[in-house]
Amino acid sequence: MEESGEFPKWDELIPDALGLIFKNLSLSEVLTAVPRVCKSWRRAVTGPYCWQEIDIEEWSKNNKPEIVDRMLRLLITRSSGSLRKLSVSGLSNDDTVLFIANHAQSLRTLRLPRSEINEAIVGKATVMMSILTSLDLSYCISIGAHALEAIGKNCKSLTSLRRIMHPLEVIDKHSQDDEALAIASTMPRLKNLEIAYLLVGTSSIIEILENCKHLELLDVRGCWNVNLDDKFVKSFTKLRVVGPLVFDYYDMNGWDNCSDYSGSSGYLAWDFVAGDLDDDEDDDDDDDEEEDRELLDDFWEDDEHAIEDVEMWFYDDLNALDAGYDWPQSP
């Protein structure tokens, strides 16, 4: 193309356009190669244009909590308050949850499955998440009815809740009817409710149906004490009930794999990125930049696939529903 001024140069494109273009690159390229091209490209990848939606759920399952924490803070900081969707698994640091909440002014969808969060932190964090519409607290065994009640009272716009449990995690519990009643009394706008394998009875589910009149999906698979009358269910014309019977096959190895992090060197990719790519725009010393570049280049060559489990989301529709339900499998 001739430099006639008819088309803008690559380094003159607006950050929004660059963000859409960078969507076609691998994450390792976005974090390590793109920032070195020019200052405008660096500003695009260190700003909010690429980080309005962050999904590191799969990657975080296989990495140490301290590495997940560092990467999460880096990417959320880059979002500059424009974060709309966040998915991460296995959080164990209360400060990290509060950090997310402090940057949640635009957050609509939050997925925190298998996180070691307690009821006190949930109460503090949800006060700052008033516009949240979709929440996933599946396999979070340290919270109960009090946390769900706080969520319902603080997140008035909540329309989707996933509170799926693993059957082996609730085997020693007598009942979780109090959780169902907390949902019924504080979340009247729910449209999708997934509580597979929760230890609840028929009366608690009826309470939910009578109070959450906008429900379109109710997942009670594995809730063996639930026995709903067909005529009663059909009176809710927009409602689809799944369960309590389960017809799939449970793979124990699948559960074990997703509940553990790997001790391999895979987490080092994020360690390098989080530690070596700072966000200020001042030019670093040339010698230091060259050393950082050599470190990162050597690492990507040795571990080129370590980062591929992390997904990047850019400008999807705010109202788009997540595909599928990721239901747990039966034992």
N, C-alpha and C positions, 0 to 999 in steps of 0.2 A: 504493500500500500504506500503510495506517495505521501510525503509529509506536506500536504497542501493546506492543512488546517480544516479540511472538510469533516474529518472525524477526530474526536478527542484522542489523545495519547493514552496508553494504558495507565500511566501514573496520574492521569488527570480525571479518571472515572470517579464518580461519587462513591463513598464507602458502601452505600446500600447495593449498588451494582456490583462492586467488588465482592461483597459478601455472597451474592447469588452465584458469582463465577467460582469462588473458592469452594462452594458446596460440592463441586465436581472433583475436588482433590482429596487425597487421603488426609487423615488427621495429622499424621506425622509431617506431611508436607506443609500443612497449614500452620503448624506450631513451630517448625524449624526452618523450612526453606523459604516460605513466603515472606517472613519478616526481613529477610536479608536482601530482597530484591530492591526495595526502595522505601523511603520514609512513608509514603502514602499507603503502600501495601501493609507496612508494619502497623500503621495506625488503624487500618481496617480490621486486622486480626487480633489486635490487642484491645479493640473497642467493643461496643455492644453488638455490632452488626452481625457477628457470627455466633453469638451466644445467647440469643433470646430463648432458645430451648436447648437444654443440656440433658443428655441421656447417657449416663455411665453405669447403668444398673448392672449389665452383664459383666463389664470389666471390673467393677468394684467387688463382685463376688469372689474374685480370685486374687485380690491384692490386700496388703496389710492395711489396717485401719488408718495408721498415721499417713500412709501414702495417699489413700483416698481422701483424707482430710485436707492435705496440702493441695491436691489437684482441684478439689471442690471449691476451696477458697479462691484459688487462682481464677477459675472460670467464672465463678459468681461475681468476683470483683470486676472482671472484664465486661460482664453484662451491664454494669452501671445502672442497676435498678430496673432494667427492661426485661428481666427474666420472667418468662410466662409459664414455662414447664420445666420441672426438675425430676429426674429419676435416678435414684442411687440406692444401693442395697447395703445393709449391715452397718449403719452408722452406730458408733459406740461412744461418741464424745458429746456431752451435753452442750458444750460451748459451740460445737459445729451446728447443732440444731438451732440454737439461738442466733448464730451468724446467718443461717438461711432465713430465719424469721425477720431479722433486721434488714434484709434485702428483698423482702417479699411484697413490696408495694404493687407489683404487677403480676404476682404469681397466681395462676389459676389452677394449675395441675401439679400435685406433689405426690410422688411415689417413694415411700421409705420402707419397703418390705425388709423383714429380718433385722430391723434396727433395735438396738438395746437402749430404748428410750423409756423414761419413767413418766408417771402421771403428772408429777410436778412440772417437768419440763414441757410436756404437752400443753398444760394450762398456760404457762408463760408464753410459749411460742405462738399458739393459736390466736392470742389477743392481737398479734400483729399480722394475721393472715385473714383478714375479714372478707376479702373478695375471692377466697379459695372456692372453687366449684367442684373439684375432683380430688379425692384423697385415698391413698392406698397405705394401710397399716397392717398388711398381711404378715402373719408369723411374728408379730411383735408381742412377745409373751409377757412383758413386764408392765403392760398397761391393761386397764379394765374399764369398768363402767364409769368411773370418775373422769377418766381421760376422754371418753366418748361424749360424756355430758358437757365437758368444757368445750370440745370441738363443736358440738351442736349449738351451744350458746354463743360462741365467738364467730363461727363461720356460717352466717345466716344464709349465704348463697349456695351452700353445698348441695349438689344434685347427684353426686356419685360417691359411693363409699365402698371400698374393698377391705374386708376384715376377715380374710380367709385364714384358717388355722390348719396346722398339720395334725393329723389324728394322734400321733405319738406325743405331741407337745401338750395336749389337753387331756391325756388319758388319766391323769391324777386329779383332775378338777371334778367337783361334784356337779356344778352347773354354771352356765354363763348367761342365764336368763336376765340377770341385771344389766348386761351389756345390750341385749335386745330391747329392754325397756327404756334404757337411756337413749337409744336411737329413736324409738317411737315417740318419746316425749320432747325431743329437742331438734329433730331433723325432718320437719314436715315437707320440705321441698325435694326430698330425694326422688330421683327417677330410676337410678340403678343402685341396687344393694346386693353385694356378694358376701355372704357370711358362711361359706361352705365349711363344714366340720365344726362349726361352733356348737357348743353343748347347750342347745336351747330346746324348749318344748313348744307344743302347739299353741298354747295360750299366749306366749310371748310373740309369736309370729302373727297371730291374729291382731294383737295390739299394734304391731307395726303396720299391718295392712289398713287398719281402721284410722290410723293417725297420719300415715304417709300416703295421701290420696293421689299423688302424682306418680307413684311407682309404675314403671314399665318393665323392669326386670328384677326378679327376686331369685337369687341363687341360694338354695338351702341343701345343696348336695352334701350327703354325709351327715346331715342333721337327723339322726335316726329317730329321735323322739317327736318329730314333727309329723302330724297326720292331718292334712287339710282336706276338708270336704270339697269334692269337685264342684258342686253347685255353688258353694260359697266363693270359691276362687273365680268361677265364671262370672260372678256378679261384678268383678273388676274387669271391665271389657278391654282395657289397654294393657293389662298385666300379663306377663309371661313368667311362669314359675318353673324353675329347673330344680329337680330333686324331689324328695331326699334320696331316691335311689341313684346309684352310680353304676355306669356301665363300662367304664374304661379300666385300664390296667395300670397298677402302680409299680413304678420302677424304683426300688430303694436306692440303687446307685445314683439315679438322677437327683434324688433329694440330697444324698451325701455330698455330691459334687458341687451343688449350688449353695451349700451351707458352710463351705470351708474356703479359706484363701490359700493360694499356692505360695510355697516358699521359694519358688524359682526366681530367676532374675527378671521376670517379666515386669515387675513393678518398677524396675530401675528407669524404664523409659520415662515414666511420669516424674520420677525423682529428678532426672536431669532437666526435664522441661520446666518443672515448677521452680527448681533452684536456679537455673541458668538464664531463663528468659524473663527479665524484669519488665515492668510495664511503663517506666518513665521513658521519655523521648530524648533524653540527653544522650549524646554520642559517647559511647564507652571508649576507653583506651584501645587503640588498634591492636596492641599485643594481646590484651585480654579477650577481645572479640575473636581473634584468631584461635586462641586456646580453647574458648568455648565451642567454636565451630568444629574444631578437630575432635573434641570430646563427643559432641552430638553426632557427628558424621560416623565416627568409629562405632558408636553404640547402635545406631540405626542399621548399620551393615550387619552387626552381629545378631540383632534382635528385631528384624524388620517387621515381624508380625505381632509384636507385643502390644501394639496400640490399636489393632484393627477391631477389637471388641467394643470400642467406644464409638457411639453414634453421635452425629452432629445434626441438629435440626435448626432450620433457618426461618422461613416465612410461611409456615403452614397455617391453615385456617385455625383461628382461635377456637372455633366451635366444633372442630373435627373430633369425632369420637375415636378412642383407641380401638384398633382392630383386634377382635378376639377378646376373650376374657381371661386367658391364662389360668384356667381353673386347676386346682390341685388334683392329682390322680388318687384313685382309691387304693387302700391297702390290699 
